[in-house]
């Protein structure tokens, strides 16, 4: 928490000294305008929280601690790669935004180039971890986590489509279509919750992993 607070302060100082001067004196009209503008992003953030964390809560209720442990072991490896689409999208957003402003046709071509390249990298990552999941988990964990292997193998195939989702959100943001992104995020959150309730009772951790992959494919 202290680290996050320090980061926020440093960002504000950098923005104030290097980017633009700002003031906290806002009128009620300004507050309403900001609230309306940030609402789609808030809805997307809340939906993403449900999307990424609902499975563990539902599994705890339906299946218990043992399956939660098996799923969490696989998810701990998956979450490392899960940040790749997020970091990639954030890194590309400023240059793509400037490109669409200055040279929209050329920027569209560049966007599709990065889109195909990133998804290809995602497929390569998913395939590699599918092959290595067994040796990694069997080496680092006890035999009690054997089911984490297939759970991780399933989860990893959400990475290519998560990349598609992240880059699609870039395009929507650039085109001022944040509401469309928010609507799809809320729909994805509702879908994964429904699939979790449908698949976890019968298949446990593997069902939760399958729900993640299916929902991400529909989301993209």
N, C-alpha and C positions, 0 to 999 in steps of 0.2 A: 504493500500500500504506500509506504514511504517512497519507494522507487518510482511508482506511478505518479505520485504528487510532484516529485522532483522533476520528472520528465515533462510534466505539464507546465511547470514554471519555466523550465529552460526553453520549451517551445514558444511560450508566450513572449519571453524576453527576446528570443531570436526573431520572431515575427515583428515585434515592436521596433527593434533596432535595424533590421535588415530588409523587411518586406514592406510593412505599412504601419503607420501609427493608428492606434485604435483607442476608443474610450468606452468605459462601462456605463456611461450616462445614456440610457435608452428611454424613449417614450413608450407608452402603452401600445401605440401603433407599431413601433419597431419590434416590440416583444411579440406581438401577434404575428407579424410578418415572418419573424425568425422561426416561431413555433410552427407555422404552416409549412415553411420551407424544410424544416428538419423532421417533420412528422414521418415522411416516407422512409427516411434513414433510420429513425427510431423503430418503426415497425419492422424494417428489415433486420435490424440488430436483435430485436426481441424474438422474431421468428427464427433467426439463425441460432440463438441460444436454445430454443426448444428443439430445433433440428439436430443439434449436436449433442444435447445432454438428456433428452427425454428417454432415450433407450435404456440408460442405466437405471433411472428411477423406475421405469415400468418393469424392468427385469427384476429389480429388488423386490417389488411388490408381488410379482407373479412367480418368480423362480427361486429367489433367495440369494444368500451371500455367496454360495459356491459358484453359481453361474455368473454373478457379478464379477467375481475375482477372475474367472476365466476370460470373460469379455474385456475386462479392464486391462488385463495383461496384453491382449492383442491390440487393444485400442491405444495403449501407450506407444507402441511402435507406429501404428497408423497415424497418430496425431502428429508425429514428427514430420511426416510427409504431407500431412494435411495443410501445413503452413505454406508449402511451396506455391499452391495456386494463389493464396492471399498475397504473399510477398511479390509474386510475379505481376499480379494485377495492379498493385500499388506502384510498383516500379515503372510499369508501362503507361499508367494513366496520364502523368503530366505531358509526356512527349506526344501521346496520341491526341490529347486535348488540343495542344498547340497545332498539331498537324491538321486536325479536322477544321480548325479555325482558319488556317492559312491556305492549305492545299487539300481540300476535302476528298477529291478523287484519289490523289496519291496516298493520302492517309488511309483511305478505305482499303486499298491494296496492301499497304503495310500492315494494317490491322489483321487482315486475313492471313498474311504470311506468318505473323507471330502466333496467330490462333492455331494454325496447322502445326507449326513447329512445337508449340507448347503441348498440344494434345499428343503429338508423337512422343515427346519426352515423357509425358504422363503414362502412356502405354508401356514404354520401356521400363519405367520405374515399377509399375504394377507387375509386369512379367518377371522382372528380376526379384522382387520381394516374394512373389508367389513361389519361385524356385528356392529362395533362401529362407523362407519362413520356418521350415522344419529345422534345419540346422541351427538357426539363430535361437529359437525358443527352446529347443532341446538342450542346447549348450548352456544357456543362461538361466534356465528355470527347471524346476523339478518335473517329474513325470505327471504330477497332478494337473499340470497345465497343458497336457497333450492336446486337448480340444482347442486350445488357443491357436494352434497352427492353422487349422482349416478356417477358423474365424478370421485370422489375419489375412489369409489368402483371399477370402471373399471381400473383406474390407478394402484391400488395396485396389480393387477394380473400380472403386468409387473415385480414385484420384484423377483419371483422365476426364471424367465428366465434371468433377469439381473444378478442374481447370477451365472447362468450357463455360461453366456457370460464372466463374470469377471474371473471365474476359467478356462474357455477355453483359455483366453488370457494368463493366467499363463502357461499353457501347451505349447502354441505356443512360448512364450518367452524362456522357458527352452530349447525347441528344436531348437532354432535359426530360427524360422519361423515367424519373425515379419512382413515380407511382406505379408504373408497370412492374418494375423490379420488386417493389414492396408487395404488390399483389401476388406475384409468383412465389415470393419467399413465404408469405403466409400460407399459400396453398401447399407448398412443399412441407411446411411444418405440420399442417393438418394431415397430410398424406403419410408422413413417416410415423406419426403417432398412431394412426389407424393401422398401418402395416405392422408396427411393433405389437399392438394388441392382438393382431391376427396371427403373427408368426412366432412370437416369443413363447407362448404357452406350449406349442408343439416342438419347436426346434431350438429353443434357448438362445445361446450366444450366436449360433449360426443364423438363426432367424432374424436377430437384430442386425447382424452384418448384411444379410440379404435385403432387409428393409432399407438400410442406408444406400446400398448400390442401386436398388430399383428406384427409390425416390430421387436420387441424384440424377439418374438417367432421364427421368420424367421432367425434372427441374431444368435440365439443360435444353 
